[in-house]
Amino acid sequence: MNVVIVDDDLEFAKLIEKDVSQFFSRLYDFVSIDIINDDFKRIEDYSSIDLVFLDIDLKKEYNGINIGQFIQDYFPKAIIVFVSIHEELVFSALSIRFFQFIRKAQYQTDIVKVLKQVKKYMDENIKRILIKVDGRTHVIKFSKIIYLMVIGHDLIIKTIDNELTIHSSLMKFMNQVDYKELVQIERNLVINLNYAKEVMRIKVVMYDDVEHNVGRKYQSQLIEQYEEFLLK
């Protein structure tokens, strides 16, 4: 689990770090917590973010809304928790799809509730699958899969972290998956709608501007699933 705390108040950021560590370390085998206290452009260096605590009112050229927009664009499944001493700024944050808002003045009350809500959400929504490659077991979050592609008898699983190849058919793999954002658009290709920048009936443009054509038999289903995805 990768957690990032973005706050120019280092003392407060360390308080969040302590509480998050105590709460999640007993629940997950791996919890990484980073604090970004001044060089906020560092947020662009991360390859994976699961949970971010983000101060809206940063005293730099990067404000919390800008950073939140970046996270939403590049880490669409990241859980964003805004933090601020100014409660009225919650209205400014409404342009971002955020999970919760912590009031610094009510921190001790809010953090307990929010951490429990985050755990409940992750238990219900962050689904995983075990993959064995060359004798090693890998845990893959469905939300991190960018696409699945079959070449010959091999299935390539491309995630935001790496690329794995297993001996499997696309149908066999998809039968194990209960994740509606993974949508088949060609006989040998499934894409994750979270990483699609533009979806049209005959073409999908991914976040990295790679374009994929949509097979005729998959077009209606793609549009239907994409409309459901947008309504979430």
C-alpha positions in Angstrom: 0.0 0.0 0.0 1.5 3.3 -1.1 0.5 6.4 0.9 1.6 9.9 0.2 1.1 12.9 2.5 1.3 16.3 0.9 1.4 19.1 3.4 3.7 22.1 4.0 3.2 21.8 7.7 5.8 19.1 8.5 4.7 18.6 12.1 1.2 18.0 11.0 2.3 15.7 8.2 4.2 13.6 10.7 1.2 13.3 12.9 -0.8 11.9 9.9 2.1 9.6 9.1 2.1 8.2 12.7 -1.6 7.6 12.7 -1.8 6.1 9.2 1.2 3.8 10.0 -0.4 2.6 13.3 -3.7 1.9 11.6 -2.6 0.2 8.4 0.6 -1.6 9.5 -1.5 -4.2 11.4 -3.7 -4.8 8.3 -1.3 -5.0 5.4 2.1 -6.6 5.0 3.5 -3.6 3.1 2.8 0.0 3.8 5.0 2.7 2.3 4.3 6.3 3.6 6.1 9.3 2.0 5.8 12.9 3.0 6.1 15.7 0.5 6.7 18.9 2.4 8.1 21.4 0.0 9.1 20.2 -3.5 5.5 19.4 -4.5 6.5 18.7 -8.1 7.8 15.4 -6.7 4.3 14.0 -6.9 5.0 13.5 -10.7 7.8 11.0 -9.9 5.6 8.4 -8.4 4.6 5.3 -10.3 1.9 4.2 -7.9 -0.3 5.9 -5.3 -3.1 4.2 -3.4 -3.9 6.8 -0.8 -3.0 10.5 -0.6 -3.6 13.1 2.2 -3.5 16.4 0.5 -3.5 19.9 2.1 -5.6 22.2 -0.1 -4.0 25.4 1.1 -0.3 24.9 0.2 1.9 28.0 0.4 3.6 27.3 -3.0 2.9 27.7 -6.7 1.4 24.2 -6.6 -1.9 24.2 -4.7 -3.8 21.2 -3.5 -6.4 21.5 -6.2 -3.8 21.4 -9.0 -2.1 18.4 -7.4 -5.4 16.7 -6.8 -6.2 17.1 -10.5 -2.9 15.6 -11.5 -3.5 12.6 -9.2 -7.0 12.1 -10.5 -5.7 12.1 -14.1 -2.7 9.8 -13.6 -3.8 7.7 -10.7 -7.5 7.4 -11.2 -8.0 4.8 -8.5 -6.1 6.7 -5.8 -8.1 7.6 -2.7 -7.8 11.4 -2.2 -8.4 12.8 1.3 -8.2 16.6 1.4 -6.9 18.2 4.6 -7.2 21.9 5.6 -7.5 24.2 8.5 -10.0 26.2 6.4 -13.2 24.2 6.4 -14.8 26.4 3.7 -12.2 25.2 1.2 -14.1 22.0 0.9 -16.2 23.8 -1.7 -13.1 24.5 -3.9 -12.3 20.8 -3.7 -15.6 19.8 -5.3 -14.0 20.0 -8.7 -11.9 16.9 -7.8 -13.3 13.5 -7.2 -12.1 13.2 -3.6 -13.0 10.6 -0.9 -13.1 12.6 2.3 -12.2 15.9 4.0 -10.3 16.2 7.3 -10.6 19.4 9.3 -7.3 20.2 11.0 -9.1 21.8 13.8 -11.1 18.5 14.4 -8.2 16.2 13.4 -8.4 13.7 16.2 -12.1 13.1 15.6 -11.9 13.1 11.8 -8.8 10.9 11.3 -10.4 8.0 13.2 -13.5 8.1 11.1 -11.7 8.6 7.8 -9.2 5.7 8.3 -12.1 3.3 9.0 -13.9 4.6 5.9 -10.8 4.1 3.8 -10.3 0.6 5.0 -13.9 -0.3 4.3 -13.7 1.2 0.8 -10.4 -0.7 0.0 -11.8 -4.0 1.3 -14.8 -3.6 -1.0 -13.2 -2.1 -4.1 -9.6 -2.9 -4.4 -9.7 -6.4 -5.8 -6.6 -8.5 -6.5 -5.6 -11.6 -8.3 -2.6 -14.0 -7.7 -0.4 -14.7 -10.7 2.4 -17.2 -10.8 5.3 -16.5 -13.1 8.5 -18.6 -13.1 7.7 -20.0 -9.7 7.1 -16.6 -8.2 3.7 -15.4 -7.0 2.6 -11.9 -7.9 -0.3 -10.0 -6.4 -1.9 -7.8 -9.0 -4.5 -5.2 -8.3 -7.1 -5.1 -11.0 -7.1 -1.3 -10.8 -3.4 -1.2 -11.8 -3.9 -3.3 -15.0 -3.7 -1.1 -18.1 -4.4 -3.8 -20.6 -4.4 -7.5 -21.3 -3.2 -8.7 -24.7 -2.9 -12.2 -26.2 0.0 -13.0 -28.5 0.0 -16.6 -29.6 -0.6 -18.7 -26.5 0.7 -16.1 -24.1 -1.3 -13.5 -22.2 0.6 -10.2 -21.5 -0.6 -8.4 -18.4 0.5 -4.7 -18.6 0.3 -2.9 -15.3 1.4 0.6 -14.2 4.3 -1.1 -12.4 5.5 -3.8 -14.7 4.6 -6.4 -17.4 3.9 -10.1 -16.8 3.5 -12.9 -19.3 1.6 -16.0 -18.5 0.4 -19.0 -20.4 -3.4 -18.4 -20.6 -6.2 -17.5 -22.9 -8.0 -14.2 -22.5 -11.3 -15.9 -21.8 -9.8 -18.0 -19.1 -8.3 -15.0 -17.3 -11.4 -12.8 -17.7 -13.5 -15.6 -16.2 -11.6 -15.2 -13.0 -12.1 -11.4 -12.9 -14.9 -9.5 -11.4 -13.9 -6.0 -12.4 -16.2 -4.0 -14.8 -13.6 -1.5 -15.8 -11.8 -4.2 -17.8 -13.5 -4.2 -21.2 -12.7 -6.3 -24.2 -12.4 -4.2 -27.4 -10.7 -6.7 -29.7 -10.4 -10.5 -30.0 -7.0 -10.3 -28.3 -7.2 -7.1 -26.3 -8.9 -5.9 -23.0 -8.3 -2.4 -21.8 -8.9 -0.7 -18.4 -11.3 2.2 -18.8 -9.6 4.1 -16.0 -6.6 4.6 -18.3 -8.6 5.6 -21.4 -8.4 9.3 -22.2 -11.0 9.1 -25.0 -13.5 6.4 -25.8 -15.3 6.3 -29.2 -17.3 3.6 -30.8 -14.5 2.6 -33.2 -11.4 3.8 -31.3 -10.0 4.1 -27.8 -7.2 6.6 -27.0 -5.3 5.6 -23.8 -3.7 7.9 -21.3 -0.3 7.7 -23.1 -2.0 8.6 -26.4 -1.7 5.1 -27.8 -4.8 4.3 -29.9 -6.6 1.0 -30.3 -9.3 0.2 -32.8 -12.5 -1.4 -31.5 -13.7 -4.5 -33.2 -17.2 -4.3 -34.6 -18.6 -7.1 -32.3 -17.3 -5.2 -29.2 -18.5 -1.7 -30.1 -22.0 -1.7 -28.5 -20.8 -3.4 -25.3 -17.9 -0.9 -25.0 -20.2 2.1 -25.2 -22.6 0.6 -22.7 -19.9 -0.2 -20.2 -18.3 3.2 -20.7 -21.5 5.0 -20.0 -21.9 2.9 -16.8 -18.3 3.8 -15.9 -19.0 7.5 -16.3 -22.0 7.4 -14.0 -20.0 6.0 -11.1 
